[in-house]
Amino acid sequence: MKTIQIYNLHLVNGEVIQAAEDYELKGKKTIVSLFQKADDEDIFVITDLLLGSCYVPKKNIVCITTGDVRVDAEPDRFETNISLLRRVKNCGSQN
C-alpha cells in the first residue's frame, strides 16, 4: 500500500501548484526541508508524469500548505499523479 502527502505551493500570482511525496519520507529530502534550505534565487522543478514539468523560482512561492493524504491499495495507481519537486541550486546571476 502506497501513501502520499500532497502539498499546495501558493504562488505570488495566486496560482496553486500541487506536489507530492511519499508520506513516510523524512529528513532533508522532503518538500518542506528543500524549501526551507533554498535561497531566493534557487529554482524548483516540479515534474508530473502526465502534465510535464514547470520551473518555479523560490521567490515566487508565497507559502506551502499541506493537502490531502492519499492511501492507495493499488501500488501504481497514483504513480502518474505524483509530482517530483527538485531544487536547482545557484541558478541566479552572481554579481
Gaussian input, Z-matrix of N, CA and C with variables (Angstrom, degrees):
# hf/3-21g

backbone

0 1
 N
 C     1     B1
 C     2     B2     1     A1
 N     3     B3     2     A2     1     D1
 C     4     B4     3     A3     2     D2
 C     5     B5     4     A4     3     D3
 N     6     B6     5     A5     4     D4
 C     7     B7     6     A6     5     D5
 C     8     B8     7     A7     6     D6
 N     9     B9     8     A8     7     D7
 C    10    B10     9     A9     8     D8
 C    11    B11    10    A10     9     D9
 N    12    B12    11    A11    10    D10
 C    13    B13    12    A12    11    D11
 C    14    B14    13    A13    12    D12
 N    15    B15    14    A14    13    D13
 C    16    B16    15    A15    14    D14
 C    17    B17    16    A16    15    D15
 N    18    B18    17    A17    16    D16
 C    19    B19    18    A18    17    D17
 C    20    B20    19    A19    18    D18
 N    21    B21    20    A20    19    D19
 C    22    B22    21    A21    20    D20
 C    23    B23    22    A22    21    D21
 N    24    B24    23    A23    22    D22
 C    25    B25    24    A24    23    D23
 C    26    B26    25    A25    24    D24
 N    27    B27    26    A26    25    D25
 C    28    B28    27    A27    26    D26
 C    29    B29    28    A28    27    D27
 N    30    B30    29    A29    28    D28
 C    31    B31    30    A30    29    D29
 C    32    B32    31    A31    30    D30
 N    33    B33    32    A32    31    D31
 C    34    B34    33    A33    32    D32
 C    35    B35    34    A34    33    D33
 N    36    B36    35    A35    34    D34
 C    37    B37    36    A36    35    D35
 C    38    B38    37    A37    36    D36
 N    39    B39    38    A38    37    D37
 C    40    B40    39    A39    38    D38
 C    41    B41    40    A40    39    D39
 N    42    B42    41    A41    40    D40
 C    43    B43    42    A42    41    D41
 C    44    B44    43    A43    42    D42
 N    45    B45    44    A44    43    D43
 C    46    B46    45    A45    44    D44
 C    47    B47    46    A46    45    D45
 N    48    B48    47    A47    46    D46
 C    49    B49    48    A48    47    D47
 C    50    B50    49    A49    48    D48
 N    51    B51    50    A50    49    D49
 C    52    B52    51    A51    50    D50
 C    53    B53    52    A52    51    D51
 N    54    B54    53    A53    52    D52
 C    55    B55    54    A54    53    D53
 C    56    B56    55    A55    54    D54
 N    57    B57    56    A56    55    D55
 C    58    B58    57    A57    56    D56
 C    59    B59    58    A58    57    D57
 N    60    B60    59    A59    58    D58
 C    61    B61    60    A60    59    D59
 C    62    B62    61    A61    60    D60
 N    63    B63    62    A62    61    D61
 C    64    B64    63    A63    62    D62
 C    65    B65    64    A64    63    D63
 N    66    B66    65    A65    64    D64
 C    67    B67    66    A66    65    D65
 C    68    B68    67    A67    66    D66
 N    69    B69    68    A68    67    D67
 C    70    B70    69    A69    68    D68
 C    71    B71    70    A70    69    D69
 N    72    B72    71    A71    70    D70
 C    73    B73    72    A72    71    D71
 C    74    B74    73    A73    72    D72
 N    75    B75    74    A74    73    D73
 C    76    B76    75    A75    74    D74
 C    77    B77    76    A76    75    D75
 N    78    B78    77    A77    76    D76
 C    79    B79    78    A78    77    D77
 C    80    B80    79    A79    78    D78
 N    81    B81    80    A80    79    D79
 C    82    B82    81    A81    80    D80
 C    83    B83    82    A82    81    D81
 N    84    B84    83    A83    82    D82
 C    85    B85    84    A84    83    D83
 C    86    B86    85    A85    84    D84
 N    87    B87    86    A86    85    D85
 C    88    B88    87    A87    86    D86
 C    89    B89    88    A88    87    D87
 N    90    B90    89    A89    88    D88
 C    91    B91    90    A90    89    D89
 C    92    B92    91    A91    90    D90
 N    93    B93    92    A92    91    D91
 C    94    B94    93    A93    92    D92
 C    95    B95    94    A94    93    D93
 N    96    B96    95    A95    94    D94
 C    97    B97    96    A96    95    D95
 C    98    B98    97    A97    96    D96
 N    99    B99    98    A98    97    D97
 C   100   B100    99    A99    98    D98
 C   101   B101   100   A100    99    D99
 N   102   B102   101   A101   100   D100
 C   103   B103   102   A102   101   D101
 C   104   B104   103   A103   102   D102
 N   105   B105   104   A104   103   D103
 C   106   B106   105   A105   104   D104
 C   107   B107   106   A106   105   D105
 N   108   B108   107   A107   106   D106
 C   109   B109   108   A108   107   D107
 C   110   B110   109   A109   108   D108
 N   111   B111   110   A110   109   D109
 C   112   B112   111   A111   110   D110
 C   113   B113   112   A112   111   D111
 N   114   B114   113   A113   112   D112
 C   115   B115   114   A114   113   D113
 C   116   B116   115   A115   114   D114
 N   117   B117   116   A116   115   D115
 C   118   B118   117   A117   116   D116
 C   119   B119   118   A118   117   D117
 N   120   B120   119   A119   118   D118
 C   121   B121   120   A120   119   D119
 C   122   B122   121   A121   120   D120
 N   123   B123   122   A122   121   D121
 C   124   B124   123   A123   122   D122
 C   125   B125   124   A124   123   D123
 N   126   B126   125   A125   124   D124
 C   127   B127   126   A126   125   D125
 C   128   B128   127   A127   126   D126
 N   129   B129   128   A128   127   D127
 C   130   B130   129   A129   128   D128
 C   131   B131   130   A130   129   D129
 N   132   B132   131   A131   130   D130
 C   133   B133   132   A132   131   D131
 C   134   B134   133   A133   132   D132
 N   135   B135   134   A134   133   D133
 C   136   B136   135   A135   134   D134
 C   137   B137   136   A136   135   D135
 N   138   B138   137   A137   136   D136
 C   139   B139   138   A138   137   D137
 C   140   B140   139   A139   138   D138
 N   141   B141   140   A140   139   D139
 C   142   B142   141   A141   140   D140
 C   143   B143   142   A142   141   D141
 N   144   B144   143   A143   142   D142
 C   145   B145   144   A144   143   D143
 C   146   B146   145   A145   144   D144
 N   147   B147   146   A146   145   D145
 C   148   B148   147   A147   146   D146
 C   149   B149   148   A148   147   D147
 N   150   B150   149   A149   148   D148
 C   151   B151   150   A150   149   D149
 C   152   B152   151   A151   150   D150
 N   153   B153   152   A152   151   D151
 C   154   B154   153   A153   152   D152
 C   155   B155   154   A154   153   D153
 N   156   B156   155   A155   154   D154
 C   157   B157   156   A156   155   D155
 C   158   B158   157   A157   156   D156
 N   159   B159   158   A158   157   D157
 C   160   B160   159   A159   158   D158
 C   161   B161   160   A160   159   D159
 N   162   B162   161   A161   160   D160
 C   163   B163   162   A162   161   D161
 C   164   B164   163   A163   162   D162
 N   165   B165   164   A164   163   D163
 C   166   B166   165   A165   164   D164
 C   167   B167   166   A166   165   D165
 N   168   B168   167   A167   166   D166
 C   169   B169   168   A168   167   D167
 C   170   B170   169   A169   168   D168
 N   171   B171   170   A170   169   D169
 C   172   B172   171   A171   170   D170
 C   173   B173   172   A172   171   D171
 N   174   B174   173   A173   172   D172
 C   175   B175   174   A174   173   D173
 C   176   B176   175   A175   174   D174
 N   177   B177   176   A176   175   D175
 C   178   B178   177   A177   176   D176
 C   179   B179   178   A178   177   D177
 N   180   B180   179   A179   178   D178
 C   181   B181   180   A180   179   D179
 C   182   B182   181   A181   180   D180
 N   183   B183   182   A182   181   D181
 C   184   B184   183   A183   182   D182
 C   185   B185   184   A184   183   D183
 N   186   B186   185   A185   184   D184
 C   187   B187   186   A186   185   D185
 C   188   B188   187   A187   186   D186
 N   189   B189   188   A188   187   D187
 C   190   B190   189   A189   188   D188
 C   191   B191   190   A190   189   D189
 N   192   B192   191   A191   190   D190
 C   193   B193   192   A192   191   D191
 C   194   B194   193   A193   192   D192
 N   195   B195   194   A194   193   D193
 C   196   B196   195   A195   194   D194
 C   197   B197   196   A196   195   D195
 N   198   B198   197   A197   196   D196
 C   199   B199   198   A198   197   D197
 C   200   B200   199   A199   198   D198
 N   201   B201   200   A200   199   D199
 C   202   B202   201   A201   200   D200
 C   203   B203   202   A202   201   D201
 N   204   B204   203   A203   202   D202
 C   205   B205   204   A204   203   D203
 C   206   B206   205   A205   204   D204
 N   207   B207   206   A206   205   D205
 C   208   B208   207   A207   206   D206
 C   209   B209   208   A208   207   D207
 N   210   B210   209   A209   208   D208
 C   211   B211   210   A210   209   D209
 C   212   B212   211   A211   210   D210
 N   213   B213   212   A212   211   D211
 C   214   B214   213   A213   212   D212
 C   215   B215   214   A214   213   D213
 N   216   B216   215   A215   214   D214
 C   217   B217   216   A216   215   D215
 C   218   B218   217   A217   216   D216
 N   219   B219   218   A218   217   D217
 C   220   B220   219   A219   218   D218
 C   221   B221   220   A220   219   D219
 N   222   B222   221   A221   220   D220
 C   223   B223   222   A222   221   D221
 C   224   B224   223   A223   222   D222
 N   225   B225   224   A224   223   D223
 C   226   B226   225   A225   224   D224
 C   227   B227   226   A226   225   D225
 N   228   B228   227   A227   226   D226
 C   229   B229   228   A228   227   D227
 C   230   B230   229   A229   228   D228
 N   231   B231   230   A230   229   D229
 C   232   B232   231   A231   230   D230
 C   233   B233   232   A232   231   D231
 N   234   B234   233   A233   232   D232
 C   235   B235   234   A234   233   D233
 C   236   B236   235   A235   234   D234
 N   237   B237   236   A236   235   D235
 C   238   B238   237   A237   236   D236
 C   239   B239   238   A238   237   D237
 N   240   B240   239   A239   238   D238
 C   241   B241   240   A240   239   D239
 C   242   B242   241   A241   240   D240
 N   243   B243   242   A242   241   D241
 C   244   B244   243   A243   242   D242
 C   245   B245   244   A244   243   D243
 N   246   B246   245   A245   244   D244
 C   247   B247   246   A246   245   D245
 C   248   B248   247   A247   246   D246
 N   249   B249   248   A248   247   D247
 C   250   B250   249   A249   248   D248
 C   251   B251   250   A250   249   D249
 N   252   B252   251   A251   250   D250
 C   253   B253   252   A252   251   D251
 C   254   B254   253   A253   252   D252
 N   255   B255   254   A254   253   D253
 C   256   B256   255   A255   254   D254
 C   257   B257   256   A256   255   D255
 N   258   B258   257   A257   256   D256
 C   259   B259   258   A258   257   D257
 C   260   B260   259   A259   258   D258
 N   261   B261   260   A260   259   D259
 C   262   B262   261   A261   260   D260
 C   263   B263   262   A262   261   D261
 N   264   B264   263   A263   262   D262
 C   265   B265   264   A264   263   D263
 C   266   B266   265   A265   264   D264
 N   267   B267   266   A266   265   D265
 C   268   B268   267   A267   266   D266
 C   269   B269   268   A268   267   D267
 N   270   B270   269   A269   268   D268
 C   271   B271   270   A270   269   D269
 C   272   B272   271   A271   270   D270
 N   273   B273   272   A272   271   D271
 C   274   B274   273   A273   272   D272
 C   275   B275   274   A274   273   D273
 N   276   B276   275   A275   274   D274
 C   277   B277   276   A276   275   D275
 C   278   B278   277   A277   276   D276
 N   279   B279   278   A278   277   D277
 C   280   B280   279   A279   278   D278
 C   281   B281   280   A280   279   D279
 N   282   B282   281   A281   280   D280
 C   283   B283   282   A282   281   D281
 C   284   B284   283   A283   282   D282

   B1=1.4460
   B2=1.5278
   B3=1.3238
   B4=1.4548
   B5=1.5298
   B6=1.3179
   B7=1.4596
   B8=1.5195
   B9=1.3335
   B10=1.4596
   B11=1.5229
   B12=1.3324
   B13=1.4598
   B14=1.5197
   B15=1.3205
   B16=1.4597
   B17=1.5274
   B18=1.3251
   B19=1.4616
   B20=1.5202
   B21=1.3294
   B22=1.4609
   B23=1.5198
   B24=1.3308
   B25=1.4575
   B26=1.5213
   B27=1.3258
   B28=1.4591
   B29=1.5295
   B30=1.3210
   B31=1.4609
   B32=1.5231
   B33=1.3298
   B34=1.4634
   B35=1.5253
   B36=1.3278
   B37=1.4640
   B38=1.5289
   B39=1.3373
   B40=1.4555
   B41=1.5230
   B42=1.3202
   B43=1.4654
   B44=1.5253
   B45=1.3304
   B46=1.4606
   B47=1.5197
   B48=1.3250
   B49=1.4625
   B50=1.5191
   B51=1.3188
   B52=1.4575
   B53=1.5238
   B54=1.3155
   B55=1.4634
   B56=1.5211
   B57=1.3142
   B58=1.4654
   B59=1.5185
   B60=1.3188
   B61=1.4555
   B62=1.5237
   B63=1.3026
   B64=1.4600
   B65=1.5298
   B66=1.3007
   B67=1.4671
   B68=1.5227
   B69=1.3037
   B70=1.4659
   B71=1.5294
   B72=1.3234
   B73=1.4629
   B74=1.5261
   B75=1.3026
   B76=1.4679
   B77=1.5233
   B78=1.3260
   B79=1.4541
   B80=1.5134
   B81=1.3335
   B82=1.4601
   B83=1.5225
   B84=1.3244
   B85=1.4653
   B86=1.5238
   B87=1.3278
   B88=1.4620
   B89=1.5266
   B90=1.3144
   B91=1.4629
   B92=1.5250
   B93=1.3141
   B94=1.4663
   B95=1.5238
   B96=1.3162
   B97=1.4608
   B98=1.5280
   B99=1.3347
   B100=1.4697
   B101=1.5256
   B102=1.3253
   B103=1.4635
   B104=1.5267
   B105=1.3221
   B106=1.4628
   B107=1.5221
   B108=1.3228
   B109=1.4652
   B110=1.5218
   B111=1.3129
   B112=1.4658
   B113=1.5243
   B114=1.3251
   B115=1.4611
   B116=1.5217
   B117=1.3273
   B118=1.4676
   B119=1.5223
   B120=1.3227
   B121=1.4656
   B122=1.5298
   B123=1.3281
   B124=1.4653
   B125=1.5237
   B126=1.3051
   B127=1.4632
   B128=1.5220
   B129=1.3175
   B130=1.4565
   B131=1.5169
   B132=1.3179
   B133=1.4580
   B134=1.5219
   B135=1.3111
   B136=1.4581
   B137=1.5168
   B138=1.3309
   B139=1.4590
   B140=1.5168
   B141=1.3013
   B142=1.4605
   B143=1.5187
   B144=1.3176
   B145=1.4595
   B146=1.5208
   B147=1.3218
   B148=1.4677
   B149=1.5219
   B150=1.3191
   B151=1.4618
   B152=1.5178
   B153=1.3157
   B154=1.4564
   B155=1.5149
   B156=1.3334
   B157=1.4627
   B158=1.5164
   B159=1.3189
   B160=1.4609
   B161=1.5270
   B162=1.3039
   B163=1.4573
   B164=1.5229
   B165=1.3285
   B166=1.4566
   B167=1.5261
   B168=1.3407
   B169=1.4630
   B170=1.5324
   B171=1.3239
   B172=1.4655
   B173=1.5187
   B174=1.3190
   B175=1.4660
   B176=1.5283
   B177=1.3336
   B178=1.4628
   B179=1.5219
   B180=1.3337
   B181=1.4602
   B182=1.5258
   B183=1.3217
   B184=1.4599
   B185=1.5214
   B186=1.3208
   B187=1.4622
   B188=1.5233
   B189=1.3159
   B190=1.4605
   B191=1.5219
   B192=1.3327
   B193=1.4607
   B194=1.5270
   B195=1.3192
   B196=1.4597
   B197=1.5168
   B198=1.3137
   B199=1.4559
   B200=1.5123
   B201=1.3054
   B202=1.4600
   B203=1.5213
   B204=1.3088
   B205=1.4583
   B206=1.5169
   B207=1.3153
   B208=1.4641
   B209=1.5217
   B210=1.3118
   B211=1.4584
   B212=1.5151
   B213=1.3149
   B214=1.4547
   B215=1.5194
   B216=1.3122
   B217=1.4589
   B218=1.5239
   B219=1.3265
   B220=1.4626
   B221=1.5209
   B222=1.3291
   B223=1.4675
   B224=1.5248
   B225=1.3296
   B226=1.4638
   B227=1.5234
   B228=1.3158
   B229=1.4602
   B230=1.5267
   B231=1.3224
   B232=1.4612
   B233=1.5234
   B234=1.3133
   B235=1.4663
   B236=1.5219
   B237=1.3236
   B238=1.4607
   B239=1.5201
   B240=1.3224
   B241=1.4604
   B242=1.5237
   B243=1.3242
   B244=1.4598
   B245=1.5225
   B246=1.3092
   B247=1.4568
   B248=1.5186
   B249=1.2971
   B250=1.4557
   B251=1.5166
   B252=1.3086
   B253=1.4524
   B254=1.5155
   B255=1.3231
   B256=1.4626
   B257=1.5157
   B258=1.3104
   B259=1.4618
   B260=1.5165
   B261=1.3184
   B262=1.4599
   B263=1.5237
   B264=1.3254
   B265=1.4634
   B266=1.5212
   B267=1.3208
   B268=1.4661
   B269=1.5233
   B270=1.3220
   B271=1.4673
   B272=1.5140
   B273=1.3102
   B274=1.4531
   B275=1.5111
   B276=1.3150
   B277=1.4637
   B278=1.5196
   B279=1.2861
   B280=1.4579
   B281=1.5279
   B282=1.3155
   B283=1.4760
   B284=1.4986
   A1=108.48
   A2=116.73
   A3=122.10
   A4=109.04
   A5=116.04
   A6=121.33
   A7=108.04
   A8=116.38
   A9=120.44
   A10=110.41
   A11=115.19
   A12=122.95
   A13=107.66
   A14=116.76
   A15=122.07
   A16=108.13
   A17=116.91
   A18=122.82
   A19=108.93
   A20=116.29
   A21=122.49
   A22=108.29
   A23=116.30
   A24=121.62
   A25=107.38
   A26=116.71
   A27=122.64
   A28=108.60
   A29=116.17
   A30=121.62
   A31=111.24
   A32=116.13
   A33=121.41
   A34=112.54
   A35=118.13
   A36=120.60
   A37=112.72
   A38=117.30
   A39=121.53
   A40=114.91
   A41=117.16
   A42=119.85
   A43=110.20
   A44=115.11
   A45=121.66
   A46=107.49
   A47=116.01
   A48=122.25
   A49=107.33
   A50=116.44
   A51=119.51
   A52=111.12
   A53=114.30
   A54=122.11
   A55=106.21
   A56=116.68
   A57=120.03
   A58=110.30
   A59=115.08
   A60=121.14
   A61=108.53
   A62=115.72
   A63=121.25
   A64=108.52
   A65=116.66
   A66=121.79
   A67=112.20
   A68=117.55
   A69=122.15
   A70=113.10
   A71=118.75
   A72=122.04
   A73=110.35
   A74=116.16
   A75=122.48
   A76=109.08
   A77=116.07
   A78=120.25
   A79=114.26
   A80=115.03
   A81=121.27
   A82=114.84
   A83=119.27
   A84=120.89
   A85=113.17
   A86=117.71
   A87=119.70
   A88=110.04
   A89=116.24
   A90=121.33
   A91=110.60
   A92=117.35
   A93=120.91
   A94=110.70
   A95=117.89
   A96=121.54
   A97=111.31
   A98=116.87
   A99=120.35
   A100=110.82
   A101=116.93
   A102=121.54
   A103=110.84
   A104=116.81
   A105=120.76
   A106=112.38
   A107=117.83
   A108=121.92
   A109=113.57
   A110=117.49
   A111=121.08
   A112=111.64
   A113=114.76
   A114=121.68
   A115=108.26
   A116=117.42
   A117=120.62
   A118=112.58
   A119=118.02
   A120=121.07
   A121=113.31
   A122=118.09
   A123=121.01
   A124=110.47
   A125=115.28
   A126=121.89
   A127=108.53
   A128=115.83
   A129=121.77
   A130=109.04
   A131=116.34
   A132=122.87
   A133=106.30
   A134=116.66
   A135=121.37
   A136=107.01
   A137=116.04
   A138=121.36
   A139=110.23
   A140=115.15
   A141=122.37
   A142=106.56
   A143=117.33
   A144=120.35
   A145=112.89
   A146=118.52
   A147=121.56
   A148=112.43
   A149=116.76
   A150=121.28
   A151=114.75
   A152=118.63
   A153=120.83
   A154=111.59
   A155=116.01
   A156=121.43
   A157=111.47
   A158=114.95
   A159=120.28
   A160=107.48
   A161=114.84
   A162=122.51
   A163=107.65
   A164=116.02
   A165=120.60
   A166=109.10
   A167=117.61
   A168=119.32
   A169=110.11
   A170=117.15
   A171=120.32
   A172=110.84
   A173=116.98
   A174=119.35
   A175=112.42
   A176=118.14
   A177=121.46
   A178=112.91
   A179=117.53
   A180=121.44
   A181=108.13
   A182=116.07
   A183=121.08
   A184=110.29
   A185=116.41
   A186=120.92
   A187=109.99
   A188=114.93
   A189=121.99
   A190=107.17
   A191=115.82
   A192=120.34
   A193=109.14
   A194=115.39
   A195=118.71
   A196=109.55
   A197=114.40
   A198=121.00
   A199=109.18
   A200=115.22
   A201=121.61
   A202=112.16
   A203=114.54
   A204=122.52
   A205=104.79
   A206=116.74
   A207=120.83
   A208=109.97
   A209=114.26
   A210=121.25
   A211=106.53
   A212=115.65
   A213=120.36
   A214=110.19
   A215=116.42
   A216=120.06
   A217=111.90
   A218=117.01
   A219=121.93
   A220=107.51
   A221=119.01
   A222=122.37
   A223=116.15
   A224=118.92
   A225=119.25
   A226=114.08
   A227=117.98
   A228=119.90
   A229=112.75
   A230=117.97
   A231=121.11
   A232=112.61
   A233=117.12
   A234=120.37
   A235=111.56
   A236=118.47
   A237=120.41
   A238=112.39
   A239=118.58
   A240=120.78
   A241=113.18
   A242=116.93
   A243=119.48
   A244=109.29
   A245=115.78
   A246=120.71
   A247=109.26
   A248=115.40
   A249=121.55
   A250=107.68
   A251=116.88
   A252=120.98
   A253=107.69
   A254=116.23
   A255=121.56
   A256=108.47
   A257=115.60
   A258=121.72
   A259=108.47
   A260=116.09
   A261=121.70
   A262=105.93
   A263=116.70
   A264=121.42
   A265=111.99
   A266=113.97
   A267=122.89
   A268=113.20
   A269=116.68
   A270=120.35
   A271=111.94
   A272=116.28
   A273=119.52
   A274=112.22
   A275=114.55
   A276=118.80
   A277=109.21
   A278=116.09
   A279=122.53
   A280=108.19
   A281=116.66
   A282=120.29
   A283=110.29
   D1=131.63
   D2=-178.10
   D3=-109.00
   D4=133.27
   D5=178.24
   D6=-122.55
   D7=131.53
   D8=179.17
   D9=-125.03
   D10=149.32
   D11=175.25
   D12=-103.18
   D13=126.96
   D14=176.77
   D15=-93.73
   D16=136.74
   D17=174.34
   D18=-118.99
   D19=144.43
   D20=176.25
   D21=-107.25
   D22=119.46
   D23=177.40
   D24=-96.75
   D25=112.36
   D26=-178.00
   D27=-90.04
   D28=121.17
   D29=-176.40
   D30=-96.06
   D31=161.25
   D32=-178.24
   D33=-62.42
   D34=-25.51
   D35=-179.61
   D36=-87.25
   D37=5.68
   D38=177.52
   D39=94.59
   D40=-11.76
   D41=178.44
   D42=-72.71
   D43=156.29
   D44=175.57
   D45=-125.90
   D46=126.42
   D47=177.79
   D48=-112.26
   D49=135.65
   D50=178.50
   D51=-97.39
   D52=143.28
   D53=172.94
   D54=-136.37
   D55=154.54
   D56=-177.20
   D57=-136.29
   D58=156.20
   D59=175.36
   D60=-145.91
   D61=163.85
   D62=176.57
   D63=-59.11
   D64=132.27
   D65=-177.21
   D66=-59.39
   D67=-31.04
   D68=-177.56
   D69=-84.93
   D70=-5.08
   D71=-177.66
   D72=-63.83
   D73=132.15
   D74=179.82
   D75=-132.76
   D76=162.75
   D77=172.19
   D78=91.98
   D79=-155.20
   D80=-169.76
   D81=-78.26
   D82=-3.39
   D83=179.51
   D84=-99.43
   D85=4.13
   D86=178.75
   D87=-74.47
   D88=158.57
   D89=-179.62
   D90=-59.32
   D91=-44.97
   D92=-179.05
   D93=-63.65
   D94=-43.07
   D95=179.49
   D96=-64.17
   D97=-43.87
   D98=177.95
   D99=-60.01
   D100=-41.68
   D101=-179.91
   D102=-65.14
   D103=-44.08
   D104=-178.46
   D105=-64.48
   D106=-34.66
   D107=-177.68
   D108=-84.21
   D109=-15.51
   D110=-174.00
   D111=-73.72
   D112=146.21
   D113=171.66
   D114=-82.55
   D115=160.98
   D116=179.95
   D117=-60.33
   D118=-27.00
   D119=-178.81
   D120=-85.97
   D121=-6.99
   D122=178.43
   D123=-70.95
   D124=153.57
   D125=-179.61
   D126=-120.71
   D127=136.09
   D128=175.52
   D129=-98.97
   D130=136.87
   D131=174.85
   D132=-105.24
   D133=119.62
   D134=179.28
   D135=-110.63
   D136=117.05
   D137=-174.95
   D138=-114.40
   D139=128.37
   D140=174.25
   D141=-119.47
   D142=129.61
   D143=-175.89
   D144=-63.38
   D145=-22.29
   D146=177.12
   D147=-90.66
   D148=-43.27
   D149=-170.74
   D150=-97.81
   D151=-11.38
   D152=-179.06
   D153=96.78
   D154=-153.20
   D155=-175.24
   D156=-119.97
   D157=152.76
   D158=169.65
   D159=-136.40
   D160=152.15
   D161=-178.00
   D162=-113.72
   D163=123.84
   D164=-175.89
   D165=-127.60
   D166=116.94
   D167=174.26
   D168=-65.38
   D169=142.32
   D170=179.96
   D171=-56.53
   D172=-36.95
   D173=-177.53
   D174=-64.71
   D175=-14.59
   D176=177.48
   D177=-92.47
   D178=-1.45
   D179=178.48
   D180=-98.80
   D181=116.45
   D182=-179.98
   D183=-75.46
   D184=-48.60
   D185=179.49
   D186=-160.95
   D187=165.47
   D188=175.73
   D189=-120.73
   D190=128.00
   D191=177.04
   D192=-119.65
   D193=153.77
   D194=177.71
   D195=-80.13
   D196=145.47
   D197=177.13
   D198=-114.11
   D199=-142.45
   D200=-178.39
   D201=-70.48
   D202=157.03
   D203=165.60
   D204=-108.59
   D205=124.60
   D206=-178.75
   D207=-108.61
   D208=125.56
   D209=176.26
   D210=-106.90
   D211=129.78
   D212=-174.26
   D213=-126.22
   D214=120.12
   D215=178.74
   D216=-73.01
   D217=-24.45
   D218=177.32
   D219=-101.14
   D220=113.62
   D221=-169.86
   D222=-53.09
   D223=-35.95
   D224=-174.21
   D225=-101.39
   D226=5.13
   D227=-174.48
   D228=-59.14
   D229=-43.85
   D230=-177.00
   D231=-94.51
   D232=5.62
   D233=-174.66
   D234=-52.76
   D235=-41.20
   D236=-177.92
   D237=-77.95
   D238=-12.44
   D239=-179.38
   D240=-98.62
   D241=-3.89
   D242=-179.10
   D243=-82.50
   D244=126.32
   D245=177.99
   D246=-93.92
   D247=146.00
   D248=177.82
   D249=-109.71
   D250=126.51
   D251=177.92
   D252=-108.16
   D253=122.16
   D254=177.64
   D255=-121.94
   D256=149.77
   D257=178.48
   D258=-102.60
   D259=127.88
   D260=174.60
   D261=-101.06
   D262=113.61
   D263=-173.81
   D264=-82.00
   D265=151.01
   D266=170.91
   D267=50.94
   D268=51.00
   D269=-179.71
   D270=-88.97
   D271=-21.78
   D272=-175.35
   D273=-72.48
   D274=160.27
   D275=178.74
   D276=-71.35
   D277=140.78
   D278=179.55
   D279=-99.83
   D280=108.15
   D281=-179.16
   D282=-93.22

